[in-house]
């Protein structure tokens, strides 16, 4: 997911997407422990997506505090 796509999301959608991505990462880890994934690089991509989402969420929080 690109940064431009992340910035277009509303805050509730952003939080929902974070939960979805974290759940997907846990499932991928469990599946990889049982049977190796075809593309283990996918786990790294999911981690990066989660960090991008969290970064955007944090920047929104800081922007709201600075406006007050």
Secondary structure, 3 states (H helix, E strand, C coil): CCHHHHHHCCHHHHHHHHHHHHHHHHHHHHHHHHCCCCCCHHHHHHHHHHHHHHHHHHHHHHHHHHHC
